[in-house]
Amino acid sequence: MGQFEPTARPFERVLVANRGEIAVRVIRTLRRLGIHAVAVYSDADRDAPHVALADSAVRIGPAPALESYLDPTRIVEAALATGAQAVHPGYGFLSEHAGFARACADAGIVFVGPGVEALEIMGDKVRAKAHVAASGVPIVPGVSDLDLPDPGDRHRDRDRDERLVEAAARIGYPVLVKPSAGGGGKGMQVARDAGELRSAVPAARRIAAAAFGDDTLLVERLIERPRHIEVQVLGDAHGAVVHLGERECSLQRRHQKVVEEAPSPLLDEATRERIGRAACDAARSVDYRGAGTVEFLVSDAAPGEFFFIEMNTRLQVEHPVTELVTGVDLVEQQLRVAAGEPLSFAQHDVPLDGHAIEARVYAESPERGFLPATGEVLAWREPTGDGVRVDAGIRTGSTVTADYDPMLAKVIAHGATRSEALRRLDGALADTVLLGVESNTGFLRRLLADPDVRAGALHTGLIDALVARLAGGADGASTDASGASLLQAAAEALLERDAEDARGRIDGPAAWRRERGWRVGGRVPTAYLVEPVAGIDGEGPLRIVAPERLADAASGLEASRVASEAEAAGASAAVTAIAPDGTVWVHVAGRTAAVRRVDRATALAARRARLGRSGAHDPELRAPMPGTVTAVLVADGDTVHAGQAVVAVEAMKMEHRITAPVDGVARVAVAVGDRVVRDHPVARIEAHADHGARSEASASEPAHEAAIRK
């Protein structure tokens, strides 16, 4: 299919109102088209890859998104100051903000996206469902706050919540609670009975108000074992609307997509044609212009049935899989439509060539319940190869903070068949090197190897159902053969660091500066005590021994020569890096792990502490991730029961409720708005003298609830 190839560029200068991998991806198309790319950045992103790639860049504020990327006034001012004719919003941030689109228009700047009417209708899930239902598109049964009588001012929130619970009983459990505004799975929670719903509704309201400024909620019937399938659409200002096939997005955690593919392995040609036609009808109903996605739930038991969920009026994170199977650059099409050009192809011109699969690389800790992670990127190496594409927003030296979404990159693979695409993606993930920040790359490989995933038997609950098995040793890095290779690589890195330190010291006789593990009668092995940080099973400390083949390196000989000879012999092919805090990061044969060196006194103290807590609960409640305290749910001195939420912490679009491990008295150590680091004490539970069998039975449960991806 030949794409529109005019001699003139659609615009001369475009500002990209985003950051990270999507900003990099948009800027690449702008540069290919010869369009001057303007980047914006917060203080946290001054040295980010998207800033370096752009032709020019403008600072728009401090790190918090509300004071930079989410401030429409600052973005419009930056566009005017740089002479940008158009603003591309990417996804997230202001991409679906009708007020921002209106502000751009008022300033004489083209918003690269749909019109304000489409943003307003499709940006409200309640309104969108009613709108498409009028066009004959099937919808999931549900009820929203807007469907219920206003309880008035007195006890408004409590009464409104209870009315929603009462209405949900008429829909039938289980139900899904979600904010009416926004998207991306933010605030969604499942409730299987009225009790769970009474807890879920206020939490969802809190997230909705903080994320969108609108706490209106929607409660829908939960379709068990559903497939999440979305259809990519394109519309122009001349009335043409086409779809570019569907994407399967059923592999999710907490309503956040993890792996996406095109086309869906579920749909037959007849269903593909019907669902594509329904998506186009939904787009036409709002005079849609540009790239958008219409999302459906498809019953796993009845794949011929589908239900409208929502329409995302923007580019999707997973758009690369559509680009790889159709050959269409969706960003270019967005720009051309925004410039008033007609689509250069019709529906019958759209091909579907082969299969493409995308995996999202998140900064998160699978071993800690997939909580967000932060840190400095000590090493980043992208995979290459046939059919492999990487969209990344980081580089070596980048700092991952808690201010933004934890997604760092997307690794995508295309093949003639689904099996070939899966094989290429697994190989690409194995070759993805990310040191310094915990990530889910190892977990992704184990997920792709799951028999159900290989067979295409997908549903939105698959990951949650299998997570205990899949995440056990998330990188497959235990003390088995592969784990031993990682530990050996860590020992080599520590040995090399010691050698460098020895060569750098200038005081004392040369022999005493140089030697390690030396004694009369021969050398003893060089050993280190380490504690696992990521990718290694167990708590530690572990004793690791450096191989004798590098002993000469520690004695001051040319370390690079010794290491290269060892690698040539096949003994090591590791990538290693040591963080400023002494954490050793290693990547060997597609697996990543990190350990932290400890001295004997620290190791002994840790062992005694564990023995002292044997069979008992740690009274300290600690932040499971760095972030901000968004709610203190009990007062200092309150009596709490095991499992009761005490404090909520938010970071990277997630709220995490930390719960009491036993019955007792809460001693709160933080306040709303406090910033905390990982493992920061937020409260202490003074257990009752006899807290009974109930808390004993929960001894193995973690002192926190499942995180909510916002």
PAKOLNU-390422 format. One record per residue (C-alpha): x, y, z. Coordinates in steps of 0.1 Angstrom, whole numbers, plus 5000, padded with zeros to 4 digits. Example, Ala and Ser with C-alpha at 12.3 -4.5 7.8 and 13.67 -1.06 7.14 Angstrom:
2
512349555078;513749895071;
REM end
This chain:
710
500050005000;501450334990;501250605017;500550975009;503751124997;503251494990;506251724983;505251965011;505651885048;502351895067;504052135092;507352315095;507552305133;505852085158;506052075196;505851735213;504051785246;505251465263;508351275276;509950935276;509650675249;506550825232;508251165228;511350995213;509050795189;507151105177;510351305173;511751035150;508851065126;509051445127;512751435118;512151175090;509551415075;511951715078;509851885105;511552085132;510951905165;510452105197;510751905230;509552015264;511151895296;510751925334;513751965357;513851585361;514151545323;516751805315;519151535301;516551295288;516851125254;513851305239;515551635247;518751535231;516951405200;514851715194;515952015173;515152245202;513852215237;512052425263;511952395301;508352395313;508752355351;509752135380;509551755382;505951715394;503751655364;501051895376;503552175375;504952085341;503651825316;500051855329;499952235329;498152345296;499252705300;502952625301;502652395271;500752655250;503252925261;506152705250;504552645216;503953015210;507453105222;509052855198;506852925168;505352575167;502452545143;501152225160;501352035192;501551655193;500351535228;501551175225;499550965250;498751025287;499251365302;497151615281;496451395251;492751355259;492251695277;489451885259;490452205277;493952175264;492752115228;490552425231;493452635245;495552535215;492852635191;492352965209;496053035205;496052945168;497952625173;496852295157;496152015182;497251685167;494251485177;490451485174;488051775178;486851895212;483451725208;485051385203;487351445233;484451545255;482151265246;484650985245;486651115274;483651045297;483050665299;479450715310;478650955282;480550745257;478650435265;475350605260;476450765228;477650445211;474750245224;472450485205;474450385174;473750015180;477149925194;476649665222;477749785257;478349615291;475549655317;476449915343;475450215364;477250545372;476850825398;475151025370;472350765368;471450805405;469651085423;471851345440;471751275477;472251645485;474951815505;474651635539;476751325540;476951345502;479951125496;478750855520;475250845507;476450855471;478750565477;475950355494;473550435465;476150305441;476549985461;472749935461;472549985424;475349745418;473249465433;470849505404;473649455379;474949145396;478349055410;481249055403;481549415392;484249645380;484649995395;486350255374;486550635372;484250785345;487051025335;490450915323;491750585312;494750355313;493250135341;493650415366;491650345398;489950035385;489049775411;487149445411;484449385438;482849035442;480349135469;478849435486;481549445513;484349465488;482449725468;482049945499;485849945503;486649985466;484350285459;486050535482;489450425471;488450465435;487050805442;490250925458;492250815428;489850965403;489851295421;493551305423;494251185388;491451355368;489851615391;486551425388;485451155412;482451035392;482450655392;481150385369;480250035380;479949765353;479249395353;482549205353;482848965324;484848665336;487748555314;487248835289;489548915260;490549275257;490549355220;490849705205;490549835170;492850105155;490850365135;491950665114;489550935103;490151255083;488351595080;486751485047;484551215062;486650905056;487150655084;489050325081;490350065106;493749905106;492849585122;492649485159;495149435187;494849175214;495649335248;494449065272;497649015291;497249265319;498149325355;495849545376;494149655343;497449775329;498449615296;501749425297;501949245263;499949335232;499849175197;498349215163;496249055150;494348875177;494748495177;491048475187;489148645160;488048485127;487748695096;483948735100;484248875135;487249085125;485149255099;482149305123;484249445151;486149675127;482849805113;481549875148;484750065156;484350275125;480750345133;481750465168;484350695153;481950835127;479350915154;481651185168;483151305135;486451155145;489651295131;493151145135;494250815151;492050665178;491350325194;487950165201;488249915229;486049605233;485549315256;485148985238;483848685256;486348395257;483448155257;481648325229;484248495206;481548615183;480148855209;481849185218;481049485241;482249845238;484349955267;485650295257;487350495230;490850625235;491050955215;494850945210;497750725200;498050405220;501050275238;500749955217;500550125183;503849975170;502349635165;499749785142;502449975123;504549655119;501649455104;500249735082;503349935072;501450255082;503250525103;500450625126;502250945137;502651055102;498950995095;498051195126;500151485113;498751475078;495151455090;495751745114;497051945085;493851885066;495051625042;492751345032;493550975040;495550845010;494050495012;490650315016;489650015037;490449765010;494049905008;494949805044;497049485045;497749265075;501149125070;502348865095;502248905133;503649145158;503949135196;505049405220;506249375256;506349675279;509449705300;508549855334;510749985362;509149755388;510149475412;508349145404;509749005437;507949275456;504549235440;505449435409;505849765428;507450055410;511250085412;513550385409;517250445405;520050535381;520350345348;523950215351;523750025317;521150015289;521649815258;518849775233;518449445214;518749425176;517949165150;515549075123;512049205130;513049365163;512049725172;512649915204;510950235215;512750355246;512950675266;516050595287;519750565282;522850485303;522950755329;519250825330;517550855364;514250685369;512150875395;508850825412;507351125394;506150955362;504850635348;507150335354;507150225317;510750265304;510650105269;508749875246;510349585229;508449475197;509049185174;507449105140;507448775122;505748595094;503848385120;502848435156;505348165167;508148345149;507148675165;507148515199;510548355194;512048685182;510548875211;511848635236;515348665221;515149035221;514149045257;517048815266;519349065249;517849365266;520349485292;519049715320;521249755351;520749985380;516949965381;514749665388;512549575358;510149305346;512149185317;512748835332;509148805342;508148895306;510248605293;508648365317;505148495307;505848445270;506948085277;503648005294;501747725275;498547925275;500348235261;502048015234;498747865225;496948205223;494548105251;494548455266;492248645290;492648955312;492948745344;495648515331;498648695346;497048735380;496048375380;499548265372;501548535389;502648325420;504148065397;505548305371;506948555395;508748305417;512348415411;511148665386;514248655365;514648285369;517648365390;517848135419;520747945433;520547695405;522947675376;521748005361;521748175395;525248045401;526448215369;524948545381;526648505415;529948425398;529648735377;528948945408;532048805425;534148885394;532849245394;533649285431;537049135426;537749375397;536549665418;538949565446;541749535421;541149885408;541050025444;544249845452;545949985421;544650335429;546150345465;549550515468;550450455504;552250155518;554649895503;553549775468;552949415478;550649505506;548749735483;548349475457;547649135473;544248995482;543648665500;547348605503;548948395531;552148205537;551947875519;549547985492;546448195483;543048145498;539948205477;538548555476;535048545490;532348805496;529148815517;526248965497;522449005502;520148955472;518449275459;516749145428;516648835407;518048595434;515848385456;516248405494;517248665519;520948605523;523548665532;525148455506;528848365504;530248405468;533748305458;535648475430;537148225405;540848165407;541248245370;540948615379;543248605409;546048765389;543749055381;543249115418;547049105422;547549395399;548049245364;546149385335;542649305344;541149375310;543549115294;542648855320;538848915316;539048915278;540848585278;538348435302;535448555280;537148415249;537348085267;533648095273;533848125310;532048455312;529948675289;528448905316;527649265317;528149415351;527949745369;528349855405;526150135418;527450405441;525750235471;527749915463;524949715447;526349485421;524249445389;524849165365;523349045332;524248695321;522648485293;519448675293;519048705330;519548995354;520249015391;521549245418;523249185451;524549415478;527849355495;527649345533;530349305560;530349025585;528949235614;525949355593;525248995580;525348865616;523049135628;520549065600;520648695607;519948755644;517148985636;515448725614;515948455641;514448695666;511348755644;510948385637;507148305640;506348665647;505348975628;507549275622;505749555640;507049825616;504949905586;507150025558;506550195524;506749925498;507850185472;509150545470;506250785467;503851025485;501550945513;498051005499;495950895529;496350805565;493350585571;493550555609;494350795637;497450755659;496450535688;493450365670;492849995676;493149815642;492649455631;494849235610;494349325573;493049675580;494449945557;496550195577;498350415552;498150465514;501250555493;501150675457;503850665431;504050615393;500250605388;499850345416;498250375450;499350105475;497550055508;499749925537;497849705561;498249595597;499749245600;498149175634;495449315657;496849595678;497249965683;498550185655;501250435660;501350655628;504650805617;503650995586;501051255574;499351305541;501751465516;504851325531;507451185507;508850845516;511550625502;511250245499;511150075533;510550405551;508650335584;505150475580;503550315611;504050075639;501549815652;501749745689;500249395689;497749285716;499149045741;496848775726;495948855690;494448515685;494348265657;493248515632;496548705630;498548385634;496748245603;497848555584;501448535594;502548465559;500548745543;502449065534;501549385553;500049555523;497149525498;497349485461;498449805444;496049995422;497550105388;496350455383;
REM end
